[in-house]
Amino acid sequence: MGIIQLTKNTIETEHICCALGAKQYENAVSEKKKWIRERMDEGLVFSRLDERAKVFIEYLPAEMAWVPIQAPNYMYINCLWVSGRYKNNGYAKQLLSECKEDALNRGMDGIVHIVGQKKYPYLSDKQFFQHMGFEEVDQADPYFQLVALKWNDQSVMPAFNKQVKTLSDDEGISIYYTAQCPFAVGIIDDLRKVAESKDVLFKTFHIRSREEAQNAPTIWTTFGIFYNGMFITHEIISANKFEQLLTKLMEENS
């Protein structure tokens, strides 16, 4: 099984690994494909295993990344995912190696990626990237870390933007998200119903541009839940888990 790179011409007929076969996320997957096509003109690459599996990498120049970081002349990895029975077969290393080769060919100084201090859903395994030579170059509350693989010692040190802060003026639930992840787009309506059932204010902010993302109040712009202005989680959670979380938050703030 080889690795294939999707193009504007093939993306409509090829799957993009996320939410395979899930009817609930069909519209969200279409939005994701549209988002990818638009980013391809900005240098985005989406490569995956030529198999019906969740084995892929998505990356683009960091200047074009939809995250609040400064990393000029670096490549930024949006997502590197190898799941299920495909783990421990060298696919993650292969995908990362192809990303590095591409970055070198483009004359870049390194690669950056966002991980967590420990294992978290939807964030990459920090230990894997450390094993591959990445080093922590910055961190942001409560648990985000920016890791970089540098091959030019004279290059700029990548960093998170300093405007990342709490949203002290917001009441109730606020969710920031992009079309980058079908799971984020697909779950919004379910979470809204839960909040409304508890009479909690519920606002969503669909980040629709790189500029909005790079100035966002949340590090993980793919998805971020805030309650009364305070960051709660980046995790894309189910309606049941959200209801439990919201109940706990309301009790703590009563």
Residue frames as qw, qx, qy, qz and C-alpha x, y, z in Angstrom:
[[0.000, 0.888, 0.459, 0.000, 0.00, 0.00, 0.00],
 [0.469, 0.213, 0.018, 0.857, 1.44, 3.33, -1.08],
 [0.076, -0.600, -0.339, 0.721, 0.92, 6.97, -0.15],
 [0.302, 0.576, 0.525, 0.548, -1.13, 9.16, -2.49],
 [0.108, -0.291, -0.177, 0.934, -1.36, 12.94, -2.58],
 [0.283, 0.706, 0.645, -0.080, -4.78, 14.41, -3.27],
 [0.200, 0.019, 0.282, 0.938, -5.22, 17.15, -5.84],
 [0.379, 0.269, 0.154, -0.872, -8.02, 19.54, -6.74],
 [0.558, 0.196, -0.560, -0.580, -9.00, 17.10, -9.49],
 [0.506, -0.019, -0.862, 0.002, -9.09, 14.00, -7.29],
 [0.063, -0.085, 0.658, -0.746, -10.37, 15.24, -3.96],
 [0.631, -0.009, 0.015, -0.776, -14.04, 14.95, -4.89],
 [0.868, 0.075, -0.407, -0.276, -13.75, 11.23, -5.63],
 [0.560, 0.167, -0.696, 0.417, -11.23, 10.35, -2.91],
 [0.588, -0.727, -0.353, -0.022, -11.95, 10.09, 0.80],
 [0.153, 0.729, -0.358, 0.562, -10.14, 12.32, 3.29],
 [0.415, 0.096, -0.805, 0.413, -9.96, 9.75, 6.10],
 [0.174, -0.033, 0.530, -0.829, -12.12, 11.65, 8.62],
 [0.571, 0.205, 0.411, -0.681, -15.60, 10.38, 9.53],
 [0.154, 0.170, -0.856, -0.464, -15.52, 7.50, 7.08],
 [0.280, -0.279, -0.875, -0.281, -19.02, 6.35, 6.21],
 [0.078, -0.426, -0.656, 0.618, -20.74, 8.44, 8.90],
 [0.115, 0.677, 0.592, 0.423, -23.96, 9.94, 7.49],
 [0.297, -0.858, -0.306, 0.287, -24.03, 12.59, 10.24],
 [0.366, -0.653, 0.223, 0.625, -20.83, 14.14, 8.93],
 [0.609, 0.434, 0.515, 0.419, -21.47, 14.12, 5.16],
 [0.159, 0.951, 0.165, 0.207, -22.01, 17.90, 4.97],
 [0.443, -0.836, 0.266, 0.185, -19.07, 18.51, 7.28],
 [0.712, -0.116, 0.514, 0.463, -16.81, 16.39, 5.07],
 [0.464, 0.699, 0.382, 0.388, -17.93, 18.41, 2.04],
 [0.122, -0.991, 0.037, -0.050, -17.01, 21.61, 3.89],
 [0.638, -0.566, 0.412, 0.320, -13.65, 20.13, 4.78],
 [0.688, 0.244, 0.492, 0.475, -12.95, 19.21, 1.16],
 [0.240, 0.901, 0.215, 0.290, -13.86, 22.74, 0.07],
 [0.389, -0.894, 0.200, 0.098, -11.52, 24.11, 2.74],
 [0.727, -0.263, 0.476, 0.420, -8.68, 21.86, 1.52],
 [0.582, 0.564, 0.409, 0.420, -9.16, 22.83, -2.13],
 [0.039, 0.981, 0.052, 0.185, -8.95, 26.52, -1.25],
 [0.522, -0.763, 0.343, 0.166, -5.80, 25.96, 0.82],
 [0.851, 0.113, 0.353, 0.371, -4.05, 24.00, -1.95],
 [0.415, 0.813, 0.079, 0.401, -3.40, 27.28, -3.75],
 [0.262, -0.892, 0.280, -0.240, -1.58, 28.36, -0.57],
 [0.264, 0.557, -0.773, 0.149, 0.67, 25.32, -0.53],
 [0.698, -0.261, 0.510, -0.430, -1.39, 22.82, 1.46],
 [0.410, 0.265, -0.847, -0.210, -0.62, 19.14, 0.95],
 [0.771, -0.181, 0.378, -0.479, -2.94, 16.30, 1.93],
 [0.447, 0.351, -0.809, -0.151, -1.40, 12.83, 1.59],
 [0.749, -0.250, 0.404, -0.462, -2.87, 9.57, 2.78],
 [0.361, -0.162, 0.911, 0.112, -2.51, 5.83, 2.58],
 [0.457, 0.138, -0.543, -0.691, -4.08, 4.41, -0.58],
 [0.276, -0.218, -0.929, 0.116, -6.54, 2.47, 1.53],
 [0.425, -0.664, -0.318, -0.527, -9.87, 3.07, 3.26],
 [0.684, -0.339, -0.444, 0.469, -8.15, 4.01, 6.50],
 [0.183, -0.981, -0.036, -0.056, -7.40, 6.94, 8.79],
 [0.735, -0.274, 0.201, 0.587, -3.75, 7.29, 7.84],
 [0.399, 0.781, 0.241, 0.415, -2.85, 10.75, 6.58],
 [0.419, -0.389, -0.125, 0.811, -0.89, 13.97, 6.96],
 [0.209, 0.870, 0.356, 0.270, -2.02, 17.50, 6.21],
 [0.500, -0.504, -0.032, 0.704, 0.44, 20.39, 6.18],
 [0.363, 0.837, 0.239, 0.334, 1.07, 23.83, 4.69],
 [0.401, 0.383, -0.251, 0.793, 3.48, 26.78, 5.04],
 [0.322, -0.448, -0.626, 0.551, 3.21, 28.15, 8.59],
 [0.025, 0.142, -0.019, -0.989, 2.55, 31.68, 7.28],
 [0.453, -0.123, -0.505, -0.724, -0.65, 30.27, 5.81],
 [0.315, -0.198, -0.905, 0.209, -1.63, 28.16, 8.84],
 [0.418, -0.612, -0.300, -0.600, -4.93, 28.77, 10.58],
 [0.712, -0.503, -0.393, 0.294, -3.40, 28.88, 14.06],
 [0.109, -0.984, 0.067, -0.123, -2.04, 31.78, 16.16],
 [0.804, -0.339, 0.191, 0.450, 1.67, 31.16, 15.68],
 [0.244, 0.898, -0.310, -0.194, 4.69, 32.95, 14.26],
 [0.751, -0.232, 0.558, 0.265, 6.94, 30.58, 12.33],
 [0.462, 0.781, -0.200, -0.370, 8.21, 32.25, 9.14],
 [0.458, 0.557, -0.668, -0.184, 9.67, 29.89, 6.56],
 [0.278, -0.159, 0.917, -0.239, 8.55, 26.79, 8.45],
 [0.465, -0.169, -0.722, -0.485, 6.13, 24.09, 7.41],
 [0.433, -0.188, 0.526, -0.708, 3.18, 23.62, 9.78],
 [0.210, -0.114, -0.958, -0.156, 1.53, 20.22, 10.26],
 [0.553, -0.275, -0.058, -0.785, -2.22, 20.55, 10.69],
 [0.858, -0.197, 0.299, -0.368, -2.75, 16.89, 11.40],
 [0.346, 0.386, -0.851, -0.088, -0.83, 13.61, 11.35],
 [0.735, -0.154, 0.378, -0.542, -3.09, 10.68, 12.11],
 [0.450, 0.202, -0.854, -0.167, -2.52, 6.94, 12.02],
 [0.617, -0.251, 0.378, -0.643, -5.24, 4.89, 13.68],
 [0.935, 0.013, 0.111, -0.336, -6.33, 1.37, 14.44],
 [0.940, -0.054, 0.279, 0.190, -4.55, -1.61, 12.96],
 [0.615, 0.700, -0.039, 0.362, -2.33, 0.68, 10.87],
 [0.313, -0.887, 0.315, -0.124, -0.38, 1.85, 13.91],
 [0.601, -0.533, 0.581, 0.131, 3.19, 0.62, 14.46],
 [0.822, 0.358, 0.386, 0.218, 3.74, -0.01, 10.76],
 [0.494, -0.202, 0.239, 0.811, 5.98, 2.98, 10.10],
 [0.243, 0.709, 0.524, 0.404, 3.31, 5.05, 8.33],
 [0.222, -0.951, -0.144, 0.161, 3.64, 8.05, 10.65],
 [0.502, -0.530, 0.368, 0.575, 7.40, 8.16, 10.07],
 [0.462, 0.266, 0.622, 0.574, 6.88, 7.79, 6.33],
 [0.094, 0.867, 0.438, 0.217, 4.35, 10.62, 6.18],
 [0.340, -0.891, 0.039, 0.297, 6.51, 12.86, 8.32],
 [0.575, -0.260, 0.476, 0.612, 9.55, 12.05, 6.19],
 [0.367, 0.532, 0.562, 0.516, 7.70, 13.11, 3.04],
 [0.116, -0.962, -0.247, -0.008, 6.66, 16.35, 4.74],
 [0.494, -0.691, 0.243, 0.469, 10.29, 17.05, 5.69],
 [0.542, 0.067, 0.560, 0.623, 11.50, 16.33, 2.16],
 [0.196, 0.782, 0.481, 0.344, 8.88, 18.70, 0.76],
 [0.281, -0.942, -0.074, 0.168, 9.86, 21.43, 3.24],
 [0.563, -0.439, 0.395, 0.577, 13.52, 21.03, 2.34],
 [0.454, 0.346, 0.590, 0.571, 12.72, 21.20, -1.36],
 [0.035, 0.896, 0.367, 0.248, 10.82, 24.44, -0.75],
 [0.391, 0.470, -0.277, 0.741, 13.86, 25.92, 1.01],
 [0.539, -0.742, -0.125, -0.378, 12.23, 26.03, 4.42],
 [0.060, 0.610, -0.630, 0.477, 14.03, 26.10, 7.78],
 [0.059, -0.078, 0.915, -0.392, 12.01, 23.47, 9.64],
 [0.430, -0.393, -0.701, -0.411, 8.64, 22.02, 10.65],
 [0.179, -0.166, 0.545, -0.802, 6.33, 23.03, 13.50],
 [0.492, -0.342, -0.737, -0.313, 3.36, 21.34, 15.11],
 [0.419, -0.465, 0.310, -0.716, 1.09, 21.79, 18.14],
 [0.575, -0.104, -0.809, 0.070, 0.99, 19.00, 20.73],
 [0.590, -0.719, -0.104, -0.353, -0.22, 18.62, 24.32],
 [0.200, -0.676, 0.634, -0.318, 1.83, 18.36, 27.51],
 [0.418, -0.107, 0.894, -0.123, 0.49, 14.80, 27.74],
 [0.040, 0.203, 0.865, 0.458, -1.80, 12.64, 25.62],
 [0.360, 0.389, 0.358, -0.769, -5.04, 14.35, 24.71],
 [0.559, 0.503, 0.654, 0.087, -7.74, 13.47, 22.18],
 [0.445, 0.859, 0.232, 0.106, -7.26, 15.26, 18.84],
 [0.033, -0.910, 0.407, 0.066, -3.70, 16.34, 19.69],
 [0.760, 0.415, -0.493, 0.080, -0.64, 14.47, 18.43],
 [0.878, -0.410, -0.120, 0.216, 1.48, 12.29, 20.66],
 [0.068, -0.949, 0.308, 0.000, 4.28, 14.53, 21.93],
 [0.674, -0.446, 0.565, 0.167, 6.58, 11.56, 22.53],
 [0.779, 0.400, 0.409, 0.256, 6.48, 10.54, 18.88],
 [0.353, 0.906, -0.005, 0.234, 7.53, 13.99, 17.71],
 [0.372, -0.820, 0.435, 0.009, 10.29, 14.15, 20.33],
 [0.808, -0.115, 0.541, 0.204, 11.49, 10.77, 19.11],
 [0.659, 0.591, 0.330, 0.328, 11.60, 12.21, 15.59],
 [0.545, 0.091, -0.019, 0.833, 13.82, 15.08, 16.70],
 [0.113, -0.768, -0.261, -0.574, 11.29, 17.81, 17.49],
 [0.373, -0.124, -0.537, 0.746, 11.94, 20.09, 20.47],
 [0.121, -0.830, -0.530, 0.128, 9.56, 22.24, 22.50],
 [0.369, 0.265, 0.062, 0.888, 9.98, 25.90, 21.54],
 [0.243, -0.253, 0.122, -0.928, 6.95, 27.53, 23.22],
 [0.163, -0.357, -0.909, 0.142, 3.94, 26.75, 25.39],
 [0.294, -0.298, -0.093, -0.903, 0.54, 28.26, 26.09],
 [0.332, 0.014, 0.731, -0.596, -2.01, 27.68, 28.84],
 [0.683, -0.587, 0.343, -0.265, -3.39, 25.38, 29.80],
 [0.796, -0.229, 0.549, 0.112, -1.56, 22.51, 28.10],
 [0.739, 0.669, 0.070, 0.043, -0.54, 23.43, 24.53],
 [0.521, -0.563, 0.413, 0.491, 3.04, 23.13, 23.35],
 [0.600, 0.763, -0.163, -0.177, 4.66, 24.18, 20.09],
 [0.751, -0.323, 0.480, 0.320, 7.34, 21.75, 18.91],
 [0.459, 0.819, -0.232, -0.255, 9.77, 22.31, 16.07],
 [0.861, -0.021, 0.320, 0.395, 12.21, 20.36, 13.96],
 [0.138, 0.942, -0.172, -0.254, 14.89, 22.84, 12.87],
 [0.868, 0.092, 0.213, 0.438, 17.68, 22.29, 10.38],
 [0.370, 0.636, -0.011, 0.677, 18.77, 25.93, 10.10],
 [0.511, -0.420, -0.466, 0.587, 20.28, 27.28, 13.33],
 [0.137, -0.050, 0.026, 0.989, 19.97, 30.84, 12.01],
 [0.214, -0.484, -0.649, -0.546, 16.20, 30.58, 11.56],
 [0.363, -0.436, 0.159, -0.808, 13.61, 32.41, 13.63],
 [0.006, 0.040, 0.929, -0.368, 12.43, 30.60, 16.77],
 [0.338, -0.430, -0.635, -0.545, 8.74, 29.70, 16.26],
 [0.003, -0.090, -0.632, 0.770, 6.32, 30.97, 18.91],
 [0.005, 0.664, 0.748, 0.003, 2.66, 31.30, 19.80],
 [0.027, 0.614, 0.163, 0.772, 1.09, 34.70, 19.22],
 [0.182, -0.021, -0.619, 0.764, 0.85, 36.67, 22.45],
 [0.404, -0.163, -0.040, -0.899, -2.76, 37.79, 21.99],
 [0.579, -0.241, -0.763, -0.154, -4.09, 34.40, 23.09],
 [0.084, -0.169, 0.537, -0.822, -6.08, 35.21, 26.22],
 [0.090, 0.408, 0.867, -0.273, -9.32, 34.56, 28.08],
 [0.086, -0.454, -0.485, -0.743, -12.63, 36.00, 26.86],
 [0.101, -0.170, -0.658, 0.727, -13.66, 37.76, 30.05],
 [0.354, 0.146, 0.049, -0.923, -16.69, 39.48, 28.50],
 [0.513, -0.015, -0.704, -0.491, -18.37, 36.32, 27.17],
 [0.566, -0.174, 0.555, -0.585, -21.20, 34.63, 29.09],
 [0.908, 0.165, 0.235, -0.305, -22.31, 31.04, 28.79],
 [0.783, -0.040, 0.519, 0.341, -20.80, 28.72, 26.20],
 [0.357, 0.813, -0.264, -0.378, -18.69, 30.06, 23.34],
 [0.836, -0.013, 0.486, 0.254, -17.27, 27.70, 20.73],
 [0.206, 0.761, -0.414, -0.456, -14.64, 28.67, 18.19],
 [0.758, 0.036, 0.634, 0.149, -14.14, 26.31, 15.25],
 [0.200, 0.520, -0.509, -0.656, -13.06, 26.03, 11.63],
 [0.879, 0.292, -0.066, -0.371, -14.05, 23.74, 8.76],
 [0.203, 0.600, -0.774, -0.010, -10.70, 21.99, 9.11],
 [0.059, -0.082, 0.975, -0.196, -12.20, 19.08, 11.06],
 [0.452, -0.270, -0.612, -0.590, -15.50, 17.45, 10.03],
 [0.456, -0.382, -0.755, 0.275, -16.04, 16.24, 13.59],
 [0.119, -0.261, -0.312, 0.906, -16.08, 19.84, 14.84],
 [0.305, 0.012, -0.312, -0.899, -18.56, 21.05, 12.22],
 [0.493, -0.193, -0.770, -0.356, -20.74, 17.97, 12.61],
 [0.408, -0.346, -0.757, 0.375, -21.27, 18.19, 16.37],
 [0.019, 0.115, -0.150, 0.982, -22.19, 21.88, 16.78],
 [0.519, -0.315, -0.321, -0.727, -25.96, 21.49, 16.46],
 [0.721, -0.317, -0.615, 0.046, -26.05, 18.65, 19.00],
 [0.428, -0.134, -0.459, 0.767, -24.14, 20.74, 21.53],
 [0.166, -0.226, -0.064, -0.958, -26.41, 23.72, 20.91],
 [0.639, -0.389, -0.494, -0.444, -29.48, 21.62, 21.81],
 [0.651, -0.283, -0.578, 0.403, -27.87, 20.56, 25.08],
 [0.221, -0.012, -0.251, 0.942, -27.08, 24.15, 26.07],
 [0.358, -0.280, -0.251, -0.855, -30.58, 25.33, 25.17],
 [0.674, -0.384, -0.612, -0.152, -32.11, 22.54, 27.27],
 [0.578, -0.381, -0.449, 0.566, -30.25, 24.00, 30.26],
 [0.008, 0.970, 0.240, 0.050, -31.03, 27.62, 29.40],
 [0.560, -0.514, 0.219, 0.612, -27.36, 28.41, 28.88],
 [0.345, 0.844, -0.157, -0.379, -26.31, 31.05, 26.39],
 [0.781, -0.009, 0.524, 0.340, -24.67, 29.35, 23.41],
 [0.332, 0.868, -0.166, -0.331, -22.61, 31.18, 20.81],
 [0.846, 0.046, 0.362, 0.389, -20.48, 29.82, 18.00],
 [0.085, 0.853, -0.284, -0.430, -17.74, 31.60, 16.07],
 [0.881, 0.307, 0.296, 0.204, -17.02, 29.95, 12.74],
 [0.278, -0.677, 0.370, 0.573, -13.50, 31.08, 11.88],
 [0.732, 0.595, 0.329, -0.027, -13.57, 31.69, 8.13],
 [0.488, 0.823, -0.218, 0.194, -10.18, 33.20, 7.33],
 [0.755, 0.103, -0.365, 0.534, -6.52, 32.77, 8.10],
 [0.072, 0.489, -0.238, 0.836, -6.43, 36.25, 9.63],
 [0.674, -0.506, -0.017, -0.538, -9.26, 35.39, 12.03],
 [0.946, -0.164, -0.260, 0.098, -7.55, 32.15, 13.00],
 [0.618, 0.252, -0.328, 0.669, -4.15, 33.73, 13.59],
 [0.083, -0.383, 0.282, -0.876, -5.79, 36.25, 15.93],
 [0.686, -0.411, -0.501, -0.331, -8.11, 33.78, 17.63],
 [0.418, -0.663, 0.402, -0.473, -8.33, 33.57, 21.43],
 [0.910, -0.213, 0.339, -0.105, -7.79, 29.82, 21.33],
 [0.219, -0.547, 0.730, 0.347, -4.62, 27.98, 20.34],
 [0.279, 0.111, 0.925, 0.234, -6.42, 25.01, 18.79],
 [0.332, 0.264, -0.075, -0.902, -8.59, 26.90, 16.33],
 [0.279, -0.081, -0.884, -0.367, -10.06, 23.67, 14.99],
 [0.556, -0.576, -0.531, -0.279, -12.31, 23.60, 18.06],
 [0.267, 0.116, -0.571, 0.768, -12.34, 25.36, 21.41],
 [0.409, -0.683, -0.568, -0.208, -14.99, 25.52, 24.13],
 [0.133, 0.243, -0.392, 0.877, -15.13, 28.48, 26.54],
 [0.377, -0.660, -0.649, -0.041, -17.45, 28.95, 29.53],
 [0.270, -0.939, -0.171, 0.130, -17.97, 32.47, 30.89],
 [0.219, 0.932, -0.288, 0.035, -14.85, 33.56, 29.06],
 [0.415, -0.596, 0.687, 0.017, -12.56, 30.83, 30.34],
 [0.524, 0.367, -0.708, -0.298, -11.06, 28.16, 28.10],
 [0.821, -0.235, 0.366, -0.370, -12.44, 24.71, 28.98],
 [0.717, -0.108, 0.659, 0.200, -11.30, 22.23, 26.34],
 [0.227, 0.478, -0.555, -0.643, -10.16, 21.75, 22.75],
 [0.213, 0.018, 0.974, 0.074, -11.71, 18.28, 22.67],
 [0.487, -0.018, -0.416, -0.768, -14.55, 17.69, 20.21],
 [0.182, -0.021, 0.888, -0.421, -16.94, 15.99, 22.62],
 [0.160, -0.381, -0.850, -0.326, -20.22, 14.13, 22.24],
 [0.372, -0.568, -0.191, -0.709, -23.53, 15.62, 23.32],
 [0.795, -0.488, -0.359, -0.011, -23.65, 13.31, 26.35],
 [0.674, -0.129, -0.245, 0.685, -20.16, 14.26, 27.49],
 [0.091, 0.392, 0.050, 0.914, -20.93, 17.94, 26.87],
 [0.551, -0.623, -0.303, -0.465, -24.05, 17.69, 29.03],
 [0.798, -0.416, -0.309, 0.310, -22.01, 16.21, 31.88],
 [0.500, 0.087, -0.093, 0.857, -19.36, 18.91, 31.47],
 [0.122, -0.519, -0.181, -0.826, -21.93, 21.71, 31.35],
 [0.677, -0.616, -0.358, -0.184, -23.72, 20.40, 34.45],
 [0.740, -0.287, -0.239, 0.560, -20.43, 20.38, 36.34],
 [0.310, 0.249, 0.032, 0.917, -19.51, 23.89, 35.17],
 [0.336, -0.617, -0.279, -0.655, -22.91, 25.26, 36.19],
 [0.750, -0.563, -0.338, 0.077, -22.63, 23.68, 39.64],
 [0.655, -0.129, -0.150, 0.729, -19.14, 25.10, 40.15],
 [0.151, 0.213, 0.095, 0.961, -20.32, 28.58, 39.16],
 [0.363, -0.650, -0.564, -0.356, -23.63, 28.59, 41.01]]
